[in-house]
Amino acid sequence: MAVQKSRKTPSRRGMRRSHDKLKNPAVSVDPTSGETHLRHRVSPDGFYRGEQVVSQPVVEDDEE
């Protein structure tokens, strides 16, 4: 089992933890639909960079 030779100082511990902070995700706004989405991902409406790349399924309502 690995055992450290000497104790880490609070300064060194802080330097190591300085990159552990959570960052906000990069978000874009689609120019066509105005929908916000993650970068390089298709928006929920099926638009990517102003073009519709995924068509929404047509839902038929059966009322008799």
C-alpha positions in Angstrom: 0.0 0.0 0.0 1.3 3.5 -0.9 2.1 5.7 2.1 3.0 9.4 1.7 6.5 10.4 2.9 5.4 13.7 4.3 2.2 15.6 4.9 0.7 17.8 2.2 0.5 21.4 3.3 -2.8 23.3 3.1 -1.3 25.5 0.3 -0.4 22.4 -1.8 -3.8 20.9 -1.1 -5.5 24.1 -2.3 -3.4 24.2 -5.4 -4.4 20.7 -6.3 -8.1 21.4 -5.7 -8.1 24.7 -7.7 -9.2 22.9 -10.9 -12.0 20.9 -9.2 -14.5 23.8 -9.4 -17.6 23.0 -11.5 -18.0 25.1 -14.6 -21.3 26.2 -16.2 -22.1 24.2 -19.4 -21.5 26.1 -22.7 -25.0 27.0 -24.0 -26.0 28.3 -27.4 -29.1 29.9 -28.8 -30.4 28.5 -32.1 -30.9 31.4 -34.6 -34.0 29.9 -36.2 -36.1 28.7 -33.2 -34.5 30.7 -30.4 -34.1 27.5 -28.4 -31.2 27.2 -26.0 -29.2 24.0 -26.2 -25.8 22.6 -25.4 -23.0 23.5 -27.9 -22.6 21.1 -30.8 -25.9 19.3 -30.0 -29.2 19.3 -31.7 -31.9 21.5 -30.0 -35.0 19.8 -28.7 -36.9 21.2 -31.8 -34.5 19.3 -34.1 -32.6 22.4 -35.3 -28.8 22.5 -35.6 -27.1 25.7 -36.7 -30.3 27.1 -38.2 -31.2 24.0 -40.2 -33.8 21.4 -39.2 -31.9 18.1 -39.2 -34.4 16.0 -37.3 -38.1 16.1 -38.2 -40.6 15.9 -35.4 -43.0 12.9 -35.6 -46.5 13.7 -36.6 -49.0 12.8 -33.9 -52.5 12.0 -35.2 -55.4 12.5 -32.9 -58.1 9.8 -33.3 -61.4 11.2 -32.0 -64.4 9.2 -33.1 
